[in-house]
């Protein structure tokens, strides 16, 4: 599998960051309809509603984004970065 998590194509095995990949057939068979549904498929994934925000906070293995600065967890859907 080839990933572009660092904006460069690399093999998944050679990517020095944590990557959770769920393919389309798995999403379909598990009937995933929301980001929260992915918590059943991706180990260590947590999705929490945040007070006063229009989107959920995503944490992987306990690492979650802070209130300011660069996010520590990024979510891409169909190749596009979620806001």
C-alpha positions, 0 to 999 in steps of 0.5 A: 500500500502506498500512502502520502501522509507526509506529502510524498509517496511512500510504502506504508511499512516505511512511513514513520508515523501512525496511519489508520487505513480503512478501505471502501469495502470494509467501510461498506460492510461495517455500514460506517456512516460517520467518523464516530463509527470508525472507532469500531474499526481503528484501534486507539481511535477516539472521537469526542464532541467538543463543547462550543465547536461545530466538529468533533475532536479526534484522538489516536492512542490518547494524543489529541489536538490542543486548542491552539497550534498545529493539530496533532491528528489530521483526518482526510476524507477522500483525499481532502483534509477535514477542517 
